[in-house]
Amino acid sequence: MARAARDLAGALIASSAALYNQFDAWSRAHTAAMAAVRRGGDAEGEAWLLVGLGQLRYEQDRFEDAYAYFADALRLFEDGTPGGRAVALAGMGTARREQARYAEALELLEAALERYGDTADAGSRARVLYGIGYVHREQGRGGPARQALSGALDLYRAAADRHGEGLTLRSLALCDRAEGRYPQAERLLHDALRVFTGLQDTFGVMYTEQALAKVELRTGRIEEAGRRLARCLTVARERQDRFGEALVLRTLGELRLAAGDTAGAREPLEHAAALWAELGLPLWRARTMWDLARVWSADGDTQAARRARAEALEVFRALGGREAWERRDDLPS
């Protein structure tokens, strides 16, 4: 029954176990299947289950553990299974992307794309191109980011993958938002929101609403942004999405700063910074510390503000984040 156990565990990834963060069912199925394939000496089956466990850890925001599982899978896949090796490389690259280890992520993702070649299915290539576009965007390379993301969007549409289409529309909108093209960003985000709403994808809706809230915030619609963020925070906490919770809390802090409520910004920003530290995501923590510098400056604690600014800049430069060279005028001197 080893093959049946392996196939059943794999099928769960595409089911509600993944969609609704039913991590216990996912873990138990893979653990049982792993024991079966190891008894049967099925190295390829073990590799595919390691991929599934890597994806589980990724969904749990345990990115270093995810990377380790994908790397173990890569070692087990033989050269005769190039698709498997490409999947493992893509998983490793995606984990490093989330950790903002961008140089390593780009190398792994480009290696995965090369292994897939032109014969791989459109969805697999789209996912890798999406990751490559993400990295370019986060490093401030708008042109290469749009090129990769546009390629991903075409492939997702060719594969009739509506979820991937929604993700890529959101990511393209973030390119526009970073360049101050707010009407274009808002249009793309509403397109993505329609996709995720049609799919009843609660996570997709939540992350898209968070991105929309930031556009509204930057265009002076603070009350509208606040209502969106309240909905987002409820979903993130209900679904045990710690990354999403930290992201929304940071945006709530930005909203209160924009409204001139520096005292009210302190709690969500400090909570977000603590969550980023728990998740091992220094770039996101640095972005939040940058915001906290404004809080401490308003409180008259210019020394703490300067320390936060210096710490954040060090992280931006070390990781090659776009903030390393973006102009900043809102910090204490």
BAMARNU-844587 format. One record per residue (C-alpha): x, y, z. Coordinates in nm, 4 decimals. Layout:
<nodes>
X | Y | Z
...
</nodes>
This chain:
<nodes>
0.0000 | 0.0000 | 0.0000
0.3051 | 0.2275 | -0.0112
0.2132 | 0.3832 | -0.3453
-0.1463 | 0.4410 | -0.2334
-0.0262 | 0.6092 | 0.0865
0.2133 | 0.8279 | -0.1122
-0.0554 | 0.9317 | -0.3605
-0.3115 | 1.0024 | -0.0889
-0.0677 | 1.2235 | 0.1026
0.0092 | 1.4119 | -0.2176
-0.3590 | 1.4580 | -0.2966
-0.4161 | 1.6195 | 0.0431
-0.1882 | 1.9089 | -0.0541
-0.4394 | 2.0121 | -0.3215
-0.7349 | 1.9734 | -0.0870
-0.8860 | 2.1646 | 0.2008
-0.5965 | 2.0490 | 0.4213
-0.3835 | 2.3053 | 0.2420
-0.6527 | 2.5622 | 0.1736
-0.7651 | 2.5910 | 0.5350
-0.4320 | 2.5364 | 0.7120
-0.5280 | 2.1909 | 0.8390
-0.1649 | 2.1305 | 0.9220
-0.2170 | 1.8367 | 1.1574
-0.3911 | 1.6262 | 0.8915
-0.1244 | 1.7183 | 0.6391
0.1569 | 1.6214 | 0.8770
0.0013 | 1.2926 | 0.9912
-0.0691 | 1.1792 | 0.6341
0.2843 | 1.2538 | 0.5200
0.4423 | 1.0908 | 0.8258
0.2442 | 0.7691 | 0.7714
0.3198 | 0.7655 | 0.3996
0.6884 | 0.8323 | 0.4636
0.7128 | 0.5239 | 0.6857
0.5485 | 0.3160 | 0.4121
0.7763 | 0.4281 | 0.1268
1.0881 | 0.3864 | 0.3392
0.9892 | 0.0293 | 0.4248
0.9440 | -0.0353 | 0.0535
1.2745 | 0.1293 | -0.0435
1.0984 | 0.3832 | -0.2693
1.3566 | 0.6640 | -0.2795
1.1648 | 0.8669 | -0.5367
0.8473 | 0.8396 | -0.3306
1.0404 | 0.9548 | -0.0241
1.1701 | 1.2525 | -0.2204
0.8201 | 1.3561 | -0.3252
0.6962 | 1.3281 | 0.0324
0.9887 | 1.5428 | 0.1478
0.8689 | 1.8001 | -0.1044
0.5243 | 1.7810 | 0.0563
0.6717 | 1.8296 | 0.4029
0.8732 | 2.1223 | 0.2720
0.5539 | 2.2780 | 0.1407
0.3865 | 2.2175 | 0.4770
0.6650 | 2.3963 | 0.6625
0.6461 | 2.6794 | 0.4088
0.2724 | 2.7186 | 0.4738
0.3492 | 2.7242 | 0.8472
0.5987 | 3.0110 | 0.7897
0.8843 | 2.7828 | 0.9028
1.1057 | 2.8766 | 0.6130
1.4387 | 2.7320 | 0.7278
1.2733 | 2.3951 | 0.7946
1.1041 | 2.4155 | 0.4536
1.4394 | 2.4791 | 0.2857
1.5924 | 2.1777 | 0.4630
1.3140 | 1.9418 | 0.3473
1.3397 | 2.0637 | -0.0132
1.7194 | 2.0241 | -0.0018
1.6825 | 1.6661 | 0.1282
1.4399 | 1.5947 | -0.1566
1.6886 | 1.7341 | -0.4096
1.9553 | 1.4908 | -0.2867
1.7188 | 1.1943 | -0.3246
1.5890 | 1.2755 | -0.6716
1.7950 | 1.1007 | -0.9382
1.9021 | 1.2710 | -1.2588
1.6337 | 1.0678 | -1.4319
1.3628 | 1.2729 | -1.2588
1.4440 | 1.6297 | -1.3742
1.0932 | 1.7439 | -1.2879
1.1485 | 1.6418 | -0.9280
1.4805 | 1.8197 | -0.9066
1.3240 | 2.1327 | -1.0555
1.0428 | 2.1223 | -0.7979
1.2941 | 2.0863 | -0.5133
1.5094 | 2.3728 | -0.6442
1.2007 | 2.5910 | -0.6817
1.0988 | 2.5111 | -0.3237
1.4443 | 2.5982 | -0.1927
1.4402 | 2.9222 | -0.3895
1.0960 | 3.0131 | -0.2634
1.2001 | 2.9592 | 0.0988
1.5060 | 3.1777 | 0.0503
1.2890 | 3.4394 | -0.1231
1.0660 | 3.4618 | 0.1835
1.3739 | 3.4987 | 0.4022
1.4886 | 3.7895 | 0.1795
1.8066 | 3.6010 | 0.0890
1.7602 | 3.7328 | -0.2595
2.0879 | 3.6455 | -0.4316
2.0578 | 3.2817 | -0.3278
1.6868 | 3.2754 | -0.4104
1.7431 | 3.4079 | -0.7619
2.0171 | 3.1542 | -0.8310
1.7971 | 2.8645 | -0.7169
1.4884 | 2.9828 | -0.9031
1.6797 | 3.0358 | -1.2268
1.8280 | 2.6866 | -1.1895
1.4771 | 2.5467 | -1.1444
1.3527 | 2.7288 | -1.4553
1.6439 | 2.5907 | -1.6578
1.5695 | 2.2357 | -1.5406
1.2027 | 2.2701 | -1.6260
1.2878 | 2.3849 | -1.9783
1.0202 | 2.4499 | -2.2378
0.8597 | 2.1073 | -2.1987
0.7374 | 2.1525 | -1.8414
0.3764 | 2.2358 | -1.7765
0.2804 | 2.6008 | -1.7851
0.1853 | 2.6158 | -1.4182
0.5262 | 2.4944 | -1.2978
0.7140 | 2.7480 | -1.5076
0.4702 | 3.0209 | -1.4054
0.5383 | 2.9616 | -1.0358
0.9130 | 2.9974 | -1.0872
0.8759 | 3.3107 | -1.3011
0.6497 | 3.4549 | -1.0323
0.9244 | 3.3996 | -0.7750
1.1888 | 3.5546 | -0.9999
0.9669 | 3.8589 | -1.0558
0.9085 | 3.8860 | -0.6811
1.2833 | 3.8958 | -0.6131
1.3485 | 4.1590 | -0.8790
1.0647 | 4.3741 | -0.7418
1.1921 | 4.3542 | -0.3852
1.5373 | 4.4610 | -0.5025
1.3990 | 4.7602 | -0.6882
1.4428 | 4.6278 | -1.0440
1.1041 | 4.7220 | -1.1854
1.1723 | 4.6322 | -1.5499
1.2936 | 4.2733 | -1.4944
1.0208 | 4.2265 | -1.2324
0.7447 | 4.3216 | -1.4745
0.8944 | 4.1066 | -1.7491
0.9049 | 3.7942 | -1.5305
0.5633 | 3.8573 | -1.3768
0.4024 | 3.9250 | -1.7152
0.5452 | 3.5943 | -1.8367
0.4038 | 3.4222 | -1.5296
0.0631 | 3.5803 | -1.5879
0.0526 | 3.4566 | -1.9486
0.1453 | 3.1038 | -1.8391
-0.1067 | 3.0966 | -1.5544
-0.3785 | 3.2057 | -1.7947
-0.2683 | 2.9418 | -2.0478
-0.2966 | 2.6814 | -1.7703
-0.6373 | 2.8205 | -1.6629
-0.4881 | 2.8628 | -1.3148
-0.7066 | 3.1340 | -1.1650
-0.5315 | 3.1301 | -0.8288
-0.1924 | 3.1878 | -0.9886
-0.3451 | 3.4597 | -1.2044
-0.4758 | 3.6390 | -0.8955
-0.1398 | 3.6154 | -0.7175
0.0418 | 3.7580 | -1.0182
-0.2041 | 4.0427 | -1.0670
-0.1435 | 4.1381 | -0.7038
0.2321 | 4.1197 | -0.7500
0.2211 | 4.3375 | -1.0627
0.0112 | 4.5862 | -0.8664
0.2855 | 4.6033 | -0.6035
0.5290 | 4.7050 | -0.8793
0.2976 | 4.9927 | -0.9696
0.2457 | 5.0874 | -0.6067
0.6211 | 5.0991 | -0.5416
0.6551 | 5.3461 | -0.8297
0.3660 | 5.5645 | -0.7113
0.1340 | 5.4549 | -0.9944
-0.1628 | 5.4256 | -0.7608
-0.4538 | 5.4210 | -1.0119
-0.2880 | 5.1389 | -1.2063
-0.2118 | 4.9484 | -0.8851
-0.5686 | 4.9857 | -0.7636
-0.7111 | 4.8611 | -1.0923
-0.4936 | 4.5480 | -1.0854
-0.5760 | 4.4834 | -0.7211
-0.9492 | 4.5000 | -0.7902
-0.8933 | 4.2534 | -1.0765
-0.7127 | 4.0213 | -0.8337
-0.9861 | 4.0665 | -0.5734
-1.2506 | 3.9570 | -0.8248
-1.0470 | 3.6457 | -0.9027
-1.0013 | 3.5461 | -0.5379
-1.3622 | 3.6261 | -0.4474
-1.4811 | 3.4050 | -0.7314
-1.2574 | 3.1250 | -0.6070
-1.3751 | 3.1768 | -0.2461
-1.0056 | 3.2018 | -0.1599
-1.0064 | 3.3690 | 0.1798
-0.6284 | 3.4079 | 0.1961
-0.6123 | 3.5585 | -0.1512
-0.8849 | 3.8069 | -0.0605
-0.7123 | 3.8955 | 0.2659
-0.3695 | 3.9629 | 0.1133
-0.5204 | 4.1584 | -0.1738
-0.7274 | 4.3702 | 0.0654
-0.4128 | 4.4435 | 0.2653
-0.2406 | 4.5636 | -0.0528
-0.5471 | 4.7729 | -0.1433
-0.5488 | 4.9255 | 0.2036
-0.1943 | 5.0504 | 0.1485
-0.2977 | 5.2163 | -0.1792
-0.5934 | 5.3778 | -0.0007
-0.3661 | 5.4857 | 0.2808
-0.1235 | 5.6505 | 0.0408
-0.4049 | 5.8305 | -0.1396
-0.5621 | 5.9718 | 0.1759
-0.8530 | 5.7289 | 0.2226
-0.7653 | 5.6364 | 0.5775
-1.1085 | 5.5296 | 0.7037
-1.1638 | 5.2967 | 0.4086
-0.8191 | 5.1454 | 0.4601
-0.8917 | 5.0948 | 0.8303
-1.2079 | 4.8964 | 0.7588
-1.0212 | 4.6695 | 0.5180
-0.7403 | 4.6086 | 0.7641
-0.9819 | 4.5174 | 1.0435
-1.1264 | 4.2450 | 0.8191
-0.7782 | 4.1269 | 0.7248
-0.6607 | 4.0990 | 1.0858
-0.9623 | 3.8846 | 1.1767
-0.8917 | 3.6425 | 0.8912
-0.5175 | 3.6175 | 0.9622
-0.5800 | 3.5333 | 1.3261
-0.8621 | 3.2885 | 1.2539
-0.6430 | 3.1023 | 1.0029
-0.3318 | 3.1089 | 1.2245
-0.1387 | 3.2979 | 0.9573
0.1385 | 3.4636 | 1.1549
0.2999 | 3.6229 | 0.8511
-0.0346 | 3.7692 | 0.7473
-0.1015 | 3.8918 | 1.1009
0.2358 | 4.0666 | 1.1175
0.1841 | 4.2201 | 0.7740
-0.1570 | 4.3600 | 0.8669
-0.0354 | 4.4874 | 1.2052
0.2486 | 4.6711 | 1.0374
0.0043 | 4.8271 | 0.7901
-0.2221 | 4.9313 | 1.0789
0.0791 | 5.1012 | 1.2345
0.1467 | 5.2815 | 0.9059
-0.2172 | 5.3897 | 0.8933
-0.2027 | 5.5401 | 1.2406
0.1199 | 5.7189 | 1.1564
-0.0478 | 5.8641 | 0.8477
-0.3365 | 5.9799 | 1.0650
-0.0942 | 6.1539 | 1.3011
-0.1633 | 5.9052 | 1.5830
0.1937 | 5.8108 | 1.6731
0.0869 | 5.6817 | 2.0164
-0.1673 | 5.4481 | 1.8559
0.0924 | 5.3244 | 1.6059
0.3258 | 5.1935 | 1.8754
0.1369 | 4.8778 | 1.9799
0.0679 | 4.7272 | 1.6341
0.4192 | 4.8076 | 1.5144
0.5866 | 4.6593 | 1.8208
0.3660 | 4.3496 | 1.7943
0.4528 | 4.3148 | 1.4245
0.8248 | 4.3532 | 1.4953
0.8048 | 4.0755 | 1.7563
0.6258 | 3.8448 | 1.5118
0.8850 | 3.9095 | 1.2399
1.1584 | 3.8196 | 1.4888
0.9797 | 3.4945 | 1.5794
0.9455 | 3.4078 | 1.2104
1.3124 | 3.4820 | 1.1424
1.2380 | 3.7479 | 0.8789
1.4917 | 4.0291 | 0.9300
1.3915 | 4.2376 | 0.6276
1.0297 | 4.2682 | 0.7398
1.1411 | 4.3430 | 1.0937
1.3747 | 4.6142 | 0.9605
1.0876 | 4.7724 | 0.7661
0.8819 | 4.7790 | 1.0832
1.1693 | 4.9213 | 1.2888
1.1927 | 5.1996 | 1.0303
0.8304 | 5.2866 | 1.1085
0.8921 | 5.2606 | 1.4824
1.1701 | 5.5179 | 1.4493
0.8998 | 5.7731 | 1.3714
0.7087 | 5.6728 | 1.6852
1.0126 | 5.7081 | 1.9078
1.1109 | 6.0368 | 1.7428
0.7640 | 6.1778 | 1.8122
0.8036 | 6.0686 | 2.1750
1.1279 | 6.2644 | 2.1952
1.3465 | 5.9533 | 2.2151
1.5750 | 6.0509 | 1.9277
1.8491 | 5.8124 | 2.0424
1.6180 | 5.5097 | 2.0078
1.4985 | 5.6427 | 1.6724
1.8546 | 5.6751 | 1.5428
1.9392 | 5.3227 | 1.6616
1.6310 | 5.1815 | 1.4851
1.7196 | 5.3697 | 1.1680
2.0796 | 5.2452 | 1.1717
1.9719 | 4.8859 | 1.2405
1.7196 | 4.8931 | 0.9569
1.9631 | 5.0444 | 0.7071
2.2216 | 4.7794 | 0.7915
1.9684 | 4.5049 | 0.7168
1.8513 | 4.6728 | 0.3939
2.2082 | 4.6944 | 0.2672
2.3064 | 4.3437 | 0.3767
2.0060 | 4.1830 | 0.2068
1.9998 | 4.4062 | -0.0996
1.6469 | 4.5291 | -0.0326
1.5159 | 4.8174 | -0.2403
1.5089 | 5.0395 | 0.0704
1.8896 | 5.0463 | 0.0701
1.8806 | 5.3143 | -0.2003
1.5291 | 5.4555 | -0.1787
1.5189 | 5.8146 | -0.0576
1.3789 | 5.8623 | 0.2928
1.2639 | 6.1966 | 0.4260
1.0522 | 6.0870 | 0.7204
1.3198 | 5.9902 | 0.9715
1.4892 | 6.1776 | 1.2515
1.8235 | 6.3280 | 1.1619
</nodes>
